Amino acid sequence: MLQDKKYNIVLKSNLNEILFSYLLFFIWPFIAVIVSLKNNRQLWSKNIIWFFVAFYGYNFVIPNEGADGFAYQERFIEIAHTELSSNSFSEYLYGGENGTVDIIEPIISYTLAQFTDNPQILFGVYGIIFGFFYSRNLWFLLSHNYKWSYTNFIIFILFAFSIGIWEINGFRFWCSCHIFFYGAFPFIMQGKKKYIIFILLSAFMHFSFLFPIAILALYYFAGNRVHIYFIFFLITFFIAELNVSAVREILTLYLPDIFSTKIEAYTSDVYIDVVEERSANVTIFNTLSKYMGTFIRVAMLLIVYFNYKKIKNSKPLNSLLSFTLLFYGFANIFQLIPSGGRFISAASLFVFSLYFIYTQYSTSLFARRFVYVASPLILYVVFYNFKIIAKDTFSLYTFSNPLLNSIF
């Protein structure tokens, strides 16, 4: 009887917390996010982050006409104002030269266009999908967090900002990163095979994730080979050039015809010239951010690797280190292909998650001290990337009251 009474008190207390958190979200979403991070052990907390990303997506500001988000918006409006039957749309997806495997985003646009031509709805749905995987991935880390500390906070920020919510602008690729991580992380750490469906799903969001899937398959069959993967990882830093034409021919030869258009688009001479022109216009601050980011990631991997003896008996950490080294090595190679550098950001999710978990269970003071010493570099990378990419995608509505937004 006493136990039942105690259980009812706890249940009522939890219910009150849930109601308070959701009420706070409708009053002031951003403060609700801070409260949810502080109370990250509560089951409701991750959903607050999810709702905030959806709210942000609905109020998303497209930074300029050259942004991917602008192309999504224009295509969505065009579909909404075009008489396009389901058969015609199916033909567009699978027929002719436009055949594609990354069908999720076009299906979203086509489905919503049957009811509305409002891009806010489109980006709101992007936020719902992106936010689900983003929030769950954050909690993969927080499930290993005993208490907040300066070290934990800085590494967590690095992870959260590697592929931040503003990457809804390039929804297909960046959402694929989070979908792939959502499937691969528990699969690698805990061997949960039910997550394979999400690993495969990432390729249907963006076709290029066939390559990370292939890397994960290679790792699965080769097993944990930390020292071999580490040597491979180091060697890839010395590969200075890749014959893009040869890569295009190999991919076109061995992959199904449905990928031919995509491969040609991303490896064409015209596209290479555009990418090189953009690279030529980068500032010294951008270059500094790039090299600082590389230093931080590599240093973290080296610290964990050279303390391998302390974690080799931990199968989850051993597995995560092995895959991260292998994936990062291939990401180094991919960045020699136009737009392939984006896979470094995908690899960053694994690097920072590895380091976050390692610092929770390791007694190494050096690992924590490195975060303190490298903080100026870390904060520069975080805030520079936010300033360049993210700041123009937020509006006052993002930090205001959702109910007032609907009125005004």
Secondary structure in CASP SS format (residue, H / E / C, confidence):
PFRMAT SS
TARGET T0000
AUTHOR 0000-0000-0000
METHOD secondary structure of the structure
MODEL  1
M C 1.00
L H 1.00
Q H 1.00
D H 1.00
K H 1.00
K H 1.00
Y H 1.00
N H 1.00
I H 1.00
V H 1.00
L H 1.00
K H 1.00
S H 1.00
N H 1.00
L H 1.00
N H 1.00
E H 1.00
I H 1.00
L H 1.00
F H 1.00
S H 1.00
Y H 1.00
L H 1.00
L H 1.00
F H 1.00
F H 1.00
I H 1.00
W C 1.00
P H 1.00
F H 1.00
I H 1.00
A H 1.00
V H 1.00
I H 1.00
V H 1.00
S H 1.00
L H 1.00
K H 1.00
N C 1.00
N C 1.00
R C 1.00
Q C 1.00
L C 1.00
W C 1.00
S H 1.00
K H 1.00
N H 1.00
I H 1.00
I H 1.00
W H 1.00
F H 1.00
F H 1.00
V H 1.00
A H 1.00
F H 1.00
Y H 1.00
G H 1.00
Y H 1.00
N C 1.00
F C 1.00
V C 1.00
I C 1.00
P C 1.00
N C 1.00
E C 1.00
G C 1.00
A C 1.00
D H 1.00
G H 1.00
F H 1.00
A H 1.00
Y H 1.00
Q H 1.00
E H 1.00
R H 1.00
F H 1.00
I H 1.00
E H 1.00
I H 1.00
A H 1.00
H C 1.00
T C 1.00
E C 1.00
L C 1.00
S C 1.00
S H 1.00
N H 1.00
S H 1.00
F H 1.00
S H 1.00
E H 1.00
Y H 1.00
L H 1.00
Y H 1.00
G C 1.00
G H 1.00
E H 1.00
N H 1.00
G C 1.00
T C 1.00
V C 1.00
D C 1.00
I C 1.00
I H 1.00
E H 1.00
P H 1.00
I H 1.00
I H 1.00
S H 1.00
Y H 1.00
T H 1.00
L H 1.00
A H 1.00
Q C 1.00
F C 1.00
T C 1.00
D C 1.00
N C 1.00
P H 1.00
Q H 1.00
I H 1.00
L H 1.00
F H 1.00
G H 1.00
V H 1.00
Y H 1.00
G H 1.00
I H 1.00
I H 1.00
F H 1.00
G H 1.00
F H 1.00
F H 1.00
Y H 1.00
S H 1.00
R H 1.00
N H 1.00
L H 1.00
W H 1.00
F H 1.00
L H 1.00
L H 1.00
S C 1.00
H C 1.00
N C 1.00
Y C 1.00
K C 1.00
W C 1.00
S C 1.00
Y H 1.00
T H 1.00
N H 1.00
F H 1.00
I H 1.00
I H 1.00
F H 1.00
I H 1.00
L H 1.00
F H 1.00
A H 1.00
F H 1.00
S H 1.00
I C 1.00
G C 1.00
I H 1.00
W H 1.00
E H 1.00
I H 1.00
N H 1.00
G H 1.00
F H 1.00
R H 1.00
F H 1.00
W H 1.00
C H 1.00
S H 1.00
C H 1.00
H H 1.00
I H 1.00
F H 1.00
F H 1.00
Y H 1.00
G H 1.00
A H 1.00
F H 1.00
P H 1.00
F H 1.00
I H 1.00
M H 1.00
Q H 1.00
G C 1.00
K C 1.00
K H 1.00
K H 1.00
Y H 1.00
I H 1.00
I H 1.00
F H 1.00
I H 1.00
L H 1.00
L H 1.00
S H 1.00
A H 1.00
F H 1.00
M H 1.00
H C 1.00
F H 1.00
S H 1.00
F H 1.00
L H 1.00
F H 1.00
P H 1.00
I H 1.00
A H 1.00
I H 1.00
L H 1.00
A H 1.00
L H 1.00
Y H 1.00
Y H 1.00
F H 1.00
A H 1.00
G C 1.00
N C 1.00
R C 1.00
V H 1.00
H H 1.00
I H 1.00
Y H 1.00
F H 1.00
I H 1.00
F H 1.00
F H 1.00
L H 1.00
I H 1.00
T H 1.00
F H 1.00
F H 1.00
I C 1.00
A C 1.00
E C 1.00
L C 1.00
N C 1.00
V H 1.00
S H 1.00
A H 1.00
V H 1.00
R H 1.00
E H 1.00
I H 1.00
L H 1.00
T H 1.00
L H 1.00
Y H 1.00
L C 1.00
P C 1.00
D H 1.00
I H 1.00
F H 1.00
S H 1.00
T H 1.00
K H 1.00
I H 1.00
E H 1.00
A H 1.00
Y H 1.00
T H 1.00
S C 1.00
D H 1.00
V H 1.00
Y H 1.00
I H 1.00
D H 1.00
V H 1.00
V H 1.00
E H 1.00
E H 1.00
R H 1.00
S H 1.00
A H 1.00
N C 1.00
V C 1.00
T C 1.00
I H 1.00
F H 1.00
N H 1.00
T H 1.00
L H 1.00
S H 1.00
K H 1.00
Y H 1.00
M H 1.00
G H 1.00
T H 1.00
F H 1.00
I H 1.00
R H 1.00
V H 1.00
A H 1.00
M H 1.00
L H 1.00
L H 1.00
I H 1.00
V H 1.00
Y H 1.00
F C 1.00
N C 1.00
Y H 1.00
K H 1.00
K H 1.00
I C 1.00
K C 1.00
N C 1.00
S C 1.00
K H 1.00
P H 1.00
L H 1.00
N H 1.00
S H 1.00
L H 1.00
L H 1.00
S H 1.00
F H 1.00
T H 1.00
L H 1.00
L H 1.00
F H 1.00
Y H 1.00
G H 1.00
F H 1.00
A H 1.00
N H 1.00
I H 1.00
F H 1.00
Q C 1.00
L C 1.00
I C 1.00
P C 1.00
S C 1.00
G C 1.00
G C 1.00
R H 1.00
F H 1.00
I H 1.00
S H 1.00
A H 1.00
A H 1.00
S H 1.00
L H 1.00
F H 1.00
V H 1.00
F H 1.00
S H 1.00
L H 1.00
Y H 1.00
F H 1.00
I H 1.00
Y H 1.00
T H 1.00
Q H 1.00
Y H 1.00
S C 1.00
T C 1.00
S C 1.00
L H 1.00
F H 1.00
A H 1.00
R H 1.00
R H 1.00
F H 1.00
V H 1.00
Y H 1.00
V H 1.00
A H 1.00
S H 1.00
P H 1.00
L H 1.00
I H 1.00
L H 1.00
Y H 1.00
V H 1.00
V H 1.00
F H 1.00
Y H 1.00
N H 1.00
F H 1.00
K H 1.00
I H 1.00
I H 1.00
A H 1.00
K H 1.00
D H 1.00
T H 1.00
F C 1.00
S C 1.00
L H 1.00
Y H 1.00
T H 1.00
F H 1.00
S C 1.00
N C 1.00
P H 1.00
L H 1.00
L H 1.00
N H 1.00
S H 1.00
I H 1.00
F C 1.00
END
